[in-house]
Amino acid sequence: SGITPDERFCGCLLNVMTQTPKEELDKLIGCIERANPKLGVVVKLLVAEETGNGLFKQEANELFSLIGTDVQKAYCNCLIDLCVNLNLLERACELLDLGLTLDIYRGIQSKSPTQWSLHLKSLSLGAALTALHVWINDLSKALEIGEELPSVLGINTGHGKHKYSDKGLASVLESHLKDLSAPFHEAPDKVGWFLTTDIAAKSWLKSRSSAELVTA
């Protein structure tokens, strides 16, 4: 009868998928379908890039209700990484939103009167980049409706090396922020933090929105 695949084994398969070239994914999807049919459905929908009908989110929601809470975050991280690898940012945002709704992720954003922060410590690289994208959009919306930004905006990547990547989240995030021309700089006295001021953030967000109007 062989071994019965458990949730951790399926998690390992998912992890392998995040490191597999797109053209070879089908082989792994076959394995996943045999090991966990519901996960197979979710991965197939994800890769098929079917959008607009809400089916993907519904199936993903059902999947999370069927698996143990101890593996939910690992599954969600991997599925988001897969979306990011395939350039499916909208789908990655759907999964992050679902993860927040189901309490798989907690405390990603925090606000105090003096500082708004984004906490990326427990996220995989793909999930962290997705959370950053959502946060930047949220900051833009806050400006649009005339909300005052606090004097400091911060991104916390956690300490030192990142267990999901040899490159470490801090270094990947730093180069991504440079690509975005975002005015965040590594804090000399706070390990893993990138900070900016409200003034720098405002002018950057305004230049982003005017650039988007030009390209739209």
Secondary structure, DSSP 4 states (H G I P E B T S, - for coil): --PPP-HHHHHHHHHHHTTS-GGGHHHHHHHHHHH-HHHHHHHHHHHHT--SSSHHHHHHHHHHHHS-HHHHHHHHHHHHHHHHHTT-HHHHHHHHHHHHHTTSS--SEEE-SSEEEEE-TTS-HHHHHHHHHHHHHHHHHHHHTTPPPPSEEEEE--SSSBTTBSS-HHHHHHHHHHHTT---EE-TTSTTEEEEEHHHHHHHHHHHHHHHHHH-
